[in-house]
Amino acid sequence: MDIGDLLAEGGVVLRSGASSKRQALHVVAEAAAQALGLPENRVMEALLEREALGSTGLGSGVAVPHARLEGVERVMAVFVRLDTPVAYGAMDDRPVDLMLALFAPPRDGAEHLRALAAVSRALRSAEMREQLRQARTVDAIRALFVKDQAPATAA
């Protein structure tokens, strides 16, 4: 699965301004609402409902918030890099600065799980995380997600 293909047009945000997990999720919801053409409050509500089940913080400064939403045609992603990491309740208790959020249709099971697995694999790499933190432009971020998938497609 090519994560670069999942990234919504306009779905990469490099910005600061979040001082809490809720604010960070709000940044994600705002980006997703714009990129997916959905009401921001509905996206935020879906993200918060999922977080209530357990933190989507994977560790190493990474979170993969995700939700199923009416109006989403296929699995889509939004990437947010925060300038200042926020406490997120991640497995390792480290604050989060890299967030790759996934949004899927309500009845999409297998594709959503494949996307979660692909994102988790990609973000497990310390080198990938560092490159995402150092990238200066939206295009550079997109290129990292496309580049990450090249060896997998050859295998």
N, C-alpha and C positions, 0 to 999 in steps of 0.2 A: 504494500500500500504506500503510495506516494503522499507524504504529508504535505508537500508543496501544493499538490492538487486539491487538498482539503482546505487550504487557507483561503478564506473569503476575500474577494476584492475589497481593498480598504480594511482588511482584517488584521493588519500588523500595526501595533501602537507602541511607540517608544516614548514614554513619558514618565514624569514623576507625579507627585501630588497625593499619593495614597499614604495614609498614616496608620491604617488598620486593615484587617482582613476584609471587613465589610466594604471599606472604600476601594480596596483593590478589586473586589468582585464587582463593585459599581463601575469601575473603569472597564472591566471585561464586558459587563452588560451593555454599557453605552456603545462600545465598539461593535459588539455583536448586533445590537439593535440597528445600528446604522448599516452595517455590512449585509445583514440578512433581511432588512426591511420589516422588522418586528417591533412591537411596543417595548420600550426599555423596561418598564415596570414588570412586564410579563417575563422577560428574560431574567431579570434580577430575582424575581420570585422563584423561578425554576432553579436557579443556581443555589439560592438559599435553602430550598427544600432538599436538594441533593446534599448540601453541606451538613444539614441537620442529621443526616444518616451517618456521617463520619467525614472527617477532613479528607480533602482530595490532595493534601500536601504530601508529595512522595518522598521528600527529603532532598538534601543538597541544594536547597534554595528553589526547588521546583514544585509547582502545583499544576494539576490537570483537572480543573473544574469542568463538569460536564452536565448536560441536561437534555431531556427530550422535550421538543416543543412542536406544537401544531404550527403549520406554516413553513416548516423546514422540509425541503424536498429530498435532501440527501445529507449525509454527514458533512458538516462544515466545521472549520476551525478558526479561531481568533487567537493571535499571539500578542501578549502584553509583557513588556519589560519595564519594571519599575526601577527608578533611579535609586530609591531607598527601599531595601527589603523590609517587609512587614511580618509581624508575628502572625502565624497562620495555623498553628496547631499541627504542624507536619510531623511525620513519624519520628524524625530525628530532632524535633524541637528547634530546628534552625529556621530563621526567617526566610520568607519567599520573595524572590525578585523576578523569576521567570514563570509566566503563566501561559499555558497553551490550553485553551478551552475548546471543548468539543460540543457540538449541538447536533442532535439527530432527530429524525421523525419519531413520533411516539411509538410506532410499531416496528421500528427498525432494530432488531436485536443483534444479529451476527455482524453486520457492517460496523455498528457502533463499537462492539467488542474488539473487532480487528483494528479499528482506529485507535482505541485506547491502548492496545498492545503495542502498536507501531510507535505511538507517541512515547510510551513508557520506555521502550527499547532505545529510541533515539536520545531521549533526555537522560538516560542512565550513563551516557558517555560523558566523562569529565571534560574531554576535549570539546565536545559539542556544546556543553554548557558554557565553557569559557569563550568559545567563538560567538555564541549568542550574546554574551555579556559585552564583548568587545565590538561587535558589529555596529557601524555608525549609521546605516541607512536601512529603510524598509526593504529595498532590493537586496541588500546583503543578507538580511534575515531570511528572506524567501529563498535565496540561492543556497543557504546552508541547509534548509529543509529539503530542497531538491537534490543537492549534492549528497546528503546523508542516505538517500534511497538508491543512488546509482549502483553500489556494490550488491545490494539485495536483489535488484532486478536482473543482474547478470548471473546470479547463482541459480 
